[in-house]
Amino acid sequence: MMRIVYVNGDYVPEDEAKVSVFDRGFLFADGVYEVTSVLGGKLIDFPGHAARLRRSLGELEMESPVTEEALLAIHRELVSRNGIEDGLVYLQVTRGAADRDFAYPAEPKPTLVLFTQSKPGMADAPMARAGLSVISIPDRRWGRRDIKTVQLLYPSMGKMMAKAEGADDAWMVEDGAVTEGTSNNAYIVRDGVIVTRQLGEEILHGITRKAVLALAREAQMKVEERPFTIEEAQAADEAFVTSASTFVMPVVRIDGATVGTGEPGPVAARLREIYLEESRKAAI
């Protein structure tokens, strides 16, 4: 069945969706995006994604084309029209179309596009039971990684570097410490303590990260927000990543070295369990 997508106020079949060749998202990667998971036909942590979208737009001096209430209605309409039970809603806002110029247009009209992806059984992904393998690569992205822009070329290259080495993903390293994965936040567990890099301009302020750390603290787990090295990660008891599309996903190999027992550990498993449980309760 052909998907129905949203483009600037209209719901259209995907093969009829069009954006101007002069759109600054296409010409300059001048745009931001969000991905919201859907479980059981309901949106997971939509308020968090909406809040981060507002922040990203503000950092780039862009206006939101619609209100948060309208955005929620569009998400729900797309989920309904496409019959999404488990999957994702992708949202992208660009500064809009204007004749090519590095300077921002004087009166931009933002472009708003949303589409869905169906992913049946995403909460029961086999990889959650097997664990990921990752490699380390230099972090060569621009400095404002806290803004969720559509500038994803280097993370895409990182995925391909990992694939070329038979791994699932890559962790990026800057000044000797892990920043994050190509599309996720990175963690290790040492002596029962969850360690993840502190928030700053160096990493994306993950919505799933925020929820998982809050749940960990509620469960009386110890959390340290600080940098860690690849060597420290290889020697850890556990490692894992979080993202909107994978929730909590264990990592069992880093640069060929086995992490812990080589099997997903109890901390990651418990966090995945409680995250999914609480997210389903709060889904809208």
QUINOR-V572715 format. One record per backbone hydrogen bond with DSSP energy under -0.5 kcal/mol. CO is the residue of the C=O (numbers start at 1). NH is the residue of the N-H. E is the energy in kcal/mol with one decimal. If there is no record, write none. Layout:
CO&NH&E / CO&NH&E
//
This chain:
3&5&-0.5 / 3&14&-2.3 / 5&12&-2.7 / 6&114&-2.1 / 7&10&-1.6 / 10&7&-2.6 / 10&12&-0.6 / 12&5&-3.1 / 13&16&-2.4 / 13&17&-0.5 / 14&17&-0.9 / 20&23&-1.6 / 22&98&-1.7 / 23&26&-0.7 / 23&27&-2.0 / 24&28&-2.5 / 24&30&-2.0 / 25&29&-0.9 / 29&31&-1.7 / 30&95&-1.9 / 31&150&-1.7 / 32&93&-2.6 / 34&91&-2.7 / 36&89&-2.3 / 37&44&-2.7 / 38&87&-2.3 / 39&42&-1.6 / 42&39&-2.3 / 43&45&-0.6 / 43&284&-1.9 / 45&49&-1.8 / 46&50&-2.7 / 47&51&-2.3 / 48&52&-2.2 / 49&53&-2.4 / 50&54&-2.1 / 51&55&-1.9 / 52&56&-2.9 / 53&57&-2.7 / 54&58&-2.3 / 55&59&-2.5 / 56&60&-1.3 / 57&62&-3.0 / 58&61&-1.4 / 67&71&-2.3 / 68&72&-2.2 / 69&73&-2.0 / 70&74&-2.3 / 71&75&-2.3 / 72&76&-2.5 / 73&77&-2.3 / 74&78&-2.5 / 75&79&-2.4 / 76&80&-2.3 / 77&81&-3.1 / 78&82&-2.1 / 79&84&-2.2 / 80&83&-1.1 / 83&85&-0.6 / 85&41&-3.1 / 86&119&-2.8 / 87&38&-2.9 / 88&117&-2.2 / 89&36&-2.4 / 90&115&-2.0 / 91&34&-2.0 / 92&113&-2.4 / 93&32&-2.7 / 94&111&-1.3 / 96&24&-2.8 / 105&108&-0.6 / 108&110&-0.6 / 109&97&-0.5 / 111&94&-2.1 / 112&8&-2.8 / 113&92&-2.6 / 114&6&-2.8 / 115&90&-3.2 / 117&88&-2.6 / 119&122&-1.4 / 121&124&-1.5 / 122&125&-1.0 / 125&128&-1.8 / 126&129&-1.5 / 126&130&-1.4 / 127&131&-3.4 / 132&252&-3.2 / 132&253&-1.4 / 133&168&-2.3 / 133&169&-1.4 / 134&255&-2.8 / 135&171&-3.1 / 137&173&-2.4 / 138&140&-0.9 / 143&145&-1.3 / 144&147&-1.2 / 146&148&-0.5 / 147&149&-2.2 / 148&33&-2.2 / 150&152&-1.8 / 152&156&-2.0 / 153&157&-2.5 / 154&158&-2.6 / 155&159&-2.1 / 156&160&-1.8 / 157&161&-2.2 / 158&162&-2.3 / 159&163&-2.5 / 160&164&-2.3 / 161&165&-1.0 / 162&165&-0.8 / 162&167&-3.0 / 163&166&-1.6 / 169&135&-1.8 / 170&182&-1.2 / 171&137&-2.2 / 172&179&-3.1 / 173&139&-2.4 / 174&177&-1.9 / 177&174&-2.9 / 180&172&-3.0 / 184&181&-2.2 / 185&242&-1.7 / 186&197&-0.6 / 187&240&-1.7 / 188&195&-3.2 / 189&237&-2.2 / 189&238&-1.5 / 190&193&-2.2 / 192&222&-0.7 / 193&190&-2.3 / 193&195&-0.5 / 194&224&-3.2 / 195&188&-2.1 / 196&226&-1.5 / 200&203&-0.9 / 201&145&-2.0 / 201&146&-0.6 / 204&206&-1.8 / 206&210&-2.1 / 207&211&-1.9 / 208&212&-3.0 / 209&213&-2.6 / 210&214&-1.8 / 211&215&-2.3 / 212&216&-2.5 / 213&217&-2.2 / 214&218&-2.1 / 215&219&-1.7 / 216&221&-2.8 / 217&220&-1.6 / 222&194&-3.0 / 224&196&-2.2 / 224&226&-0.9 / 228&178&-3.0 / 229&233&-2.0 / 230&234&-2.5 / 231&235&-1.3 / 233&236&-1.2 / 236&260&-1.0 / 238&189&-2.5 / 239&251&-3.0 / 240&187&-2.2 / 241&249&-2.9 / 242&185&-2.2 / 243&247&-2.0 / 247&243&-1.5 / 247&249&-0.5 / 249&241&-2.5 / 250&132&-2.8 / 251&239&-0.6 / 252&259&-2.6 / 253&134&-2.9 / 254&257&-2.1 / 257&254&-2.4 / 258&260&-0.6 / 259&262&-2.3 / 265&269&-1.9 / 266&270&-2.4 / 267&271&-2.6 / 268&272&-2.4 / 269&273&-2.0 / 270&274&-2.7 / 271&275&-2.4 / 272&276&-2.4 / 273&277&-2.1 / 274&278&-2.7 / 275&279&-2.7 / 276&280&-2.1 / 277&281&-1.5 / 278&282&-1.8 / 279&283&-0.9
//
